[in-house]
Amino acid sequence: MPRVTATNRLETPRGYHYTRHPDKIRANKKLKQRVHRWCDQHADIDAIIYVYLFDTLKNDETLSAVEEKALFEGLTENLPAVPFSAADYFKYRQ
């Protein structure tokens, strides 16, 4: 069981250590909630992206980060400001 020190540094029984970043963990959790909330509010756009990704994977292909960004920005261009980036969407989507 890791032992937590006062500096957010976790030490394992074998002497390895790593640093936790609670601020980043909290920020990532809030961003994930924001993405999920947006997906619930815009289920039609989320479904279009899901179908496109499914068809792409079915053909044994993958999308690059640039293609994911273009797909996301193309579908959300007529919406008011989206509170996260395309990379965040593809990282945290359900």
N, C-alpha and C positions, 0 to 999 in steps of 0.2 A: 504494500500500500504506500503510495507516495506521501511524503511528508512535506507540508507547506511551511515555508519559512516566511519571515516578515516582509520579504521583498518580492512576493509572488513568484518565488523560485521553487519549483517542485523538485524534490530529491527522492529518487527511488532507492530501494534497499541496495542495489548494486552500485550506487554512487553516481549514476547518470542524473543529469538535471536539465530542466527546461523551464522557460519563463512563461507564465500565463499573462495574458493581456485582457483583463476584465472589461476595459473600455471598448476594445475591438469586438469582444464577444457580445456585449450589449448592443453595440451599433449594428452588428451583423444580424442579430435576432430581430431588431426593429426593422431593418431593411427587408428581411425575409417576410415579416408580417405585412409590410407595405406591399410587397409583390403579390402575396396571396390575396390581400384585400382587393388589389387592382384586378387580379385575374377573376375574382368573384364578380366584380362590377362590370367587367368587359369580357364576359364569357364567350361572346361571339368571336372576338379577335383571338382569344386564347384557343378556341376550337379550331380556327383556321390554321393557326401556327402548329397545333398538335397534329392535324391531318397532314399538313405539308411535311413535317418531320417524320411522321409515320411512313408516308409514301417514299420519302428519301431513304430511310433506313431499310424499307422493304426491298429497294433496288440495290442494296448493298453499297450505299454511298453515305457519306457524312457531309455535314455542312461545316465550312470553315468559319472562323470567328467573323470574318468580313461578310460572308453570306448571311450569317445569323443576324448581324447588325443591319444589313440592308433589308432583310425580310421584316424585322421588327420595326424599323423606322418607316418602311413603306406602308405598313398596315396602321401605324399610329400617327401618320403625318397630319391627319385631319382632326385629331383629338387635341384637347388642351394639353398643356405641358405634362408629360409623364414624369413622375417623381423618382425615376431610376433609369439606369442605362440598359441597353440591350444585353450586355454581359451579365448584369445583375438578374435580369429576367430569366435568362437561360440557366443561371446558376441556382436560383431559388424557386423556380416554378414547380408546381405540384407534380 
